[in-house]
Amino acid sequence: MSDSQKLSGGHYWRFHVPHAHLNSVFGDDWFALKAEGFARFFGTPTFLIGQSVIVVAWMGINLAGWTHFDIYPFILLNLAFSLQAAYAAPLILLAQTRQADRDKAHSEADALHREELHKISEDRQEEMRKQTCLLVEMLELNNKLTERINELAQHNIALTHNVYQLGERIEALTVEARDRVAAKS
């Protein structure tokens, strides 16, 4: 499975796939990655403490007279700082440029993701509106059916009452006819 298939397979990273072809201005080779890592190291407490220890040791060794490879005013130390600054500035700019490229790609992908979420939300709301309308319509039909059932039940009660009255009348007429027949015989 390719990286683009892994990223696009229903995962939220699928929005980053269109930006996968974007390489950093300085590339993604070994040197660029190491340079960026080194530039990130410049701002760490480890680097600052380590550099301070080296500078204090450098000055202490030369001032104490243990060696005289860089006597006061420490021209060699100034040259080392200048060399460090000459390399640090481009490396820091490289790291910032690479981070800006990543931030831009992520920002665009996030915007696409938010747009898709908004569209999905609107679609769901529209579907809910449709379902609500159908539910209201079904409730109205149910009310009409219930009213019709009540009318039919009332009609059935009336017919049952009529049948009962007719049955009583038939029974009364039958008793009367039997009494007449019995009286004539």
C-alpha contacts under 8 A as a table, 3 or more apart, distances in Angstrom:
res1	aa1	res2	aa2	distance
1	M	5	Q	6.14
1	M	6	K	6.60
2	S	5	Q	5.17
2	S	6	K	6.27
3	D	6	K	5.00
3	D	7	L	6.06
4	S	7	L	4.99
4	S	8	S	5.85
4	S	14	R	7.85
4	S	17	V	6.05
5	Q	8	S	5.12
5	Q	9	G	5.74
6	K	9	G	5.51
7	L	10	G	7.76
7	L	11	H	6.21
7	L	12	Y	7.71
7	L	13	W	5.23
7	L	14	R	4.93
7	L	16	H	7.70
7	L	17	V	6.56
8	S	11	H	5.99
8	S	12	Y	7.77
8	S	13	W	6.55
8	S	14	R	3.88
8	S	15	F	7.47
8	S	17	V	6.77
9	G	14	R	6.91
10	G	14	R	6.86
11	H	14	R	5.70
12	Y	15	F	6.49
12	Y	113	H	7.65
13	W	16	H	5.28
13	W	17	V	6.99
14	R	17	V	5.37
15	F	18	P	6.76
15	F	109	A	4.92
15	F	110	D	7.33
15	F	112	L	6.60
15	F	113	H	6.43
16	H	19	H	5.41
16	H	20	A	6.44
16	H	105	A	7.13
16	H	106	H	6.85
16	H	109	A	5.26
17	V	20	A	5.05
18	P	21	H	7.06
19	H	22	L	5.50
19	H	105	A	6.01
19	H	109	A	7.92
20	A	23	N	7.68
23	N	26	F	7.85
23	N	27	G	5.73
23	N	28	D	6.66
24	S	27	G	4.81
24	S	28	D	6.48
24	S	97	T	7.66
24	S	98	R	5.48
24	S	101	D	6.46
25	V	97	T	7.44
25	V	98	R	7.09
26	F	32	A	6.35
26	F	94	L	7.25
26	F	98	R	7.71
27	G	32	A	6.31
28	D	31	F	7.99
28	D	32	A	5.81
28	D	33	L	6.30
29	D	32	A	5.44
29	D	33	L	6.32
30	W	33	L	5.30
30	W	34	K	6.10
31	F	34	K	5.12
31	F	35	A	5.85
32	A	35	A	5.07
32	A	36	E	6.06
33	L	36	E	5.16
33	L	37	G	6.18
34	K	37	G	4.98
34	K	38	F	6.05
35	A	38	F	5.04
35	A	39	A	6.06
35	A	91	L	5.96
35	A	94	L	7.70
35	A	95	A	7.61
36	E	39	A	5.02
36	E	40	R	6.16
36	E	91	L	6.52
36	E	92	I	7.37
36	E	94	L	6.61
36	E	95	A	4.80
37	G	40	R	5.10
37	G	41	F	6.24
37	G	95	A	7.93
38	F	41	F	4.90
38	F	42	F	6.59
38	F	91	L	7.57
39	A	42	F	5.33
39	A	43	G	7.67
39	A	88	A	6.74
39	A	91	L	5.34
39	A	92	I	5.02
39	A	95	A	6.34
40	R	43	G	6.08
40	R	44	T	7.45
40	R	92	I	7.42
40	R	95	A	7.24
41	F	44	T	5.43
41	F	47	F	6.58
42	F	47	F	5.90
42	F	48	L	7.44
42	F	88	A	7.85
43	G	47	F	6.96
43	G	48	L	7.31
44	T	47	F	5.45
44	T	48	L	6.52
45	P	48	L	5.07
45	P	49	I	5.92
46	T	49	I	5.34
46	T	50	G	5.90
47	F	50	G	5.07
47	F	51	Q	5.95
48	L	51	Q	5.21
48	L	52	S	6.12
49	I	52	S	5.07
49	I	53	V	6.17
50	G	53	V	5.16
50	G	54	I	6.25
51	Q	54	I	5.11
51	Q	55	V	6.14
52	S	55	V	5.16
52	S	56	V	6.11
53	V	56	V	5.23
53	V	57	A	6.02
54	I	57	A	5.09
54	I	58	W	5.92
55	V	58	W	4.97
55	V	59	M	6.11
55	V	77	L	7.93
56	V	59	M	5.21
56	V	60	G	5.86
57	A	60	G	4.94
57	A	61	I	5.94
58	W	61	I	5.43
58	W	62	N	6.35
59	M	62	N	5.24
59	M	63	L	5.90
59	M	74	F	7.75
60	G	63	L	5.17
60	G	64	A	5.78
61	I	64	A	5.33
61	I	65	G	6.36
61	I	66	W	5.58
61	I	67	T	6.36
62	N	65	G	5.30
62	N	66	W	6.37
62	N	67	T	5.61
62	N	68	H	5.57
62	N	69	F	7.18
62	N	70	D	6.34
62	N	71	I	5.83
62	N	72	Y	7.62
63	L	66	W	7.85
63	L	71	I	7.24
63	L	72	Y	7.41
64	A	67	T	7.89
65	G	68	H	6.37
68	H	71	I	5.51
70	D	73	P	8.00
70	D	74	F	5.34
70	D	75	I	6.64
70	D	76	L	5.85
70	D	77	L	7.36
71	I	74	F	5.49
71	I	75	I	7.69
72	Y	75	I	7.48
74	F	77	L	5.21
74	F	78	N	6.32
75	I	78	N	5.07
75	I	79	L	6.13
76	L	79	L	4.89
76	L	80	A	6.14
77	L	80	A	4.97
77	L	81	F	6.22
78	N	81	F	5.05
78	N	82	S	6.09
79	L	82	S	5.00
79	L	83	L	6.08
80	A	83	L	5.03
80	A	84	Q	6.02
81	F	84	Q	4.95
81	F	85	A	6.04
82	S	85	A	5.03
82	S	86	A	6.01
83	L	86	A	4.98
83	L	87	Y	6.38
84	Q	87	Y	5.34
84	Q	88	A	5.76
85	A	88	A	4.85
85	A	89	A	5.89
86	A	89	A	5.96
86	A	90	P	7.25
87	Y	90	P	5.82
87	Y	91	L	6.26
88	A	91	L	5.07
88	A	92	I	5.92
89	A	92	I	5.16
89	A	93	L	6.14
90	P	93	L	4.94
90	P	94	L	5.93
91	L	94	L	4.89
91	L	95	A	6.21
92	I	95	A	5.08
92	I	96	Q	6.13
93	L	96	Q	4.98
93	L	97	T	5.98
94	L	97	T	5.13
94	L	98	R	6.14
95	A	98	R	5.17
95	A	99	Q	6.05
96	Q	99	Q	5.03
96	Q	100	A	5.96
97	T	100	A	4.99
97	T	101	D	6.20
98	R	101	D	5.11
98	R	102	R	6.33
99	Q	102	R	5.04
99	Q	103	D	5.97
100	A	103	D	4.96
100	A	104	K	6.01
101	D	104	K	5.19
101	D	105	A	6.26
102	R	105	A	5.17
102	R	106	H	6.04
103	D	106	H	5.08
103	D	107	S	5.87
104	K	107	S	4.99
104	K	108	E	6.17
105	A	108	E	5.22
105	A	109	A	6.14
106	H	109	A	5.00
106	H	110	D	5.89
107	S	110	D	5.03
107	S	111	A	6.10
108	E	111	A	5.05
108	E	112	L	6.28
109	A	112	L	5.08
109	A	113	H	6.13
110	D	113	H	4.88
110	D	114	R	6.09
111	A	114	R	5.07
111	A	115	E	6.15
112	L	115	E	5.03
112	L	116	E	6.17
113	H	116	E	5.12
113	H	117	L	6.15
114	R	117	L	5.00
114	R	118	H	6.06
115	E	118	H	5.00
115	E	119	K	6.15
116	E	119	K	5.02
116	E	120	I	6.07
117	L	120	I	5.03
117	L	121	S	6.03
118	H	121	S	5.00
118	H	122	E	6.14
119	K	122	E	5.06
119	K	123	D	6.09
120	I	123	D	5.02
120	I	124	R	6.10
121	S	124	R	5.10
121	S	125	Q	6.13
122	E	125	Q	5.04
122	E	126	E	6.12
123	D	126	E	5.10
123	D	127	E	6.11
124	R	127	E	4.96
124	R	128	M	6.05
125	Q	128	M	4.97
125	Q	129	R	6.16
126	E	129	R	5.01
126	E	130	K	6.28
127	E	130	K	5.07
127	E	131	Q	6.12
128	M	131	Q	4.98
128	M	132	T	5.94
129	R	132	T	5.03
129	R	133	C	6.20
130	K	133	C	5.13
130	K	134	L	6.24
131	Q	134	L	4.99
131	Q	135	L	6.02
132	T	135	L	4.95
132	T	136	V	6.12
133	C	136	V	5.13
133	C	137	E	6.12
134	L	137	E	5.02
134	L	138	M	6.04
135	L	138	M	5.01
135	L	139	L	6.10
136	V	139	L	5.02
136	V	140	E	6.18
137	E	140	E	5.10
137	E	141	L	6.22
138	M	141	L	5.04
138	M	142	N	6.00
139	L	142	N	4.88
139	L	143	N	6.12
140	E	143	N	5.05
140	E	144	K	6.27
141	L	144	K	5.05
141	L	145	L	6.11
142	N	145	L	5.03
142	N	146	T	6.03
143	N	146	T	5.01
143	N	147	E	6.14
144	K	147	E	5.05
144	K	148	R	6.16
145	L	148	R	4.99
145	L	149	I	6.03
146	T	149	I	5.01
146	T	150	N	6.12
147	E	150	N	5.03
147	E	151	E	6.21
148	R	151	E	4.98
148	R	152	L	6.14
149	I	152	L	5.03
149	I	153	A	5.97
150	N	153	A	4.96
150	N	154	Q	6.11
151	E	154	Q	5.12
151	E	155	H	6.13
152	L	155	H	4.91
152	L	156	N	5.95
153	A	156	N	4.87
153	A	157	I	6.08
154	Q	157	I	5.00
154	Q	158	A	6.17
155	H	158	A	5.04
155	H	159	L	6.14
156	N	159	L	5.02
156	N	160	T	5.98
157	I	160	T	5.01
157	I	161	H	6.07
158	A	161	H	5.04
158	A	162	N	6.19
159	L	162	N	4.96
159	L	163	V	6.09
160	T	163	V	5.02
160	T	164	Y	6.07
161	H	164	Y	5.00
161	H	165	Q	6.18
162	N	165	Q	5.06
162	N	166	L	6.04
163	V	166	L	4.99
163	V	167	G	5.96
164	Y	167	G	4.97
164	Y	168	E	6.22
165	Q	168	E	5.06
165	Q	169	R	6.12
166	L	169	R	4.97
166	L	170	I	5.98
167	G	170	I	5.05
167	G	171	E	6.07
168	E	171	E	5.01
168	E	172	A	6.09
169	R	172	A	4.97
169	R	173	L	6.04
170	I	173	L	5.03
170	I	174	T	5.92
171	E	174	T	4.94
171	E	175	V	6.12
172	A	175	V	5.11
172	A	176	E	6.09
173	L	176	E	4.94
173	L	177	A	5.93
174	T	177	A	5.04
174	T	178	R	6.03
175	V	178	R	5.11
175	V	179	D	6.06
176	E	179	D	5.04
176	E	180	R	6.21
177	A	180	R	5.06
177	A	181	V	6.10
178	R	181	V	5.02
178	R	182	A	5.95
179	D	182	A	5.00
179	D	183	A	5.98
180	R	183	A	4.97
180	R	184	K	6.23
181	V	184	K	5.26
181	V	185	S	6.33
182	A	185	S	5.28
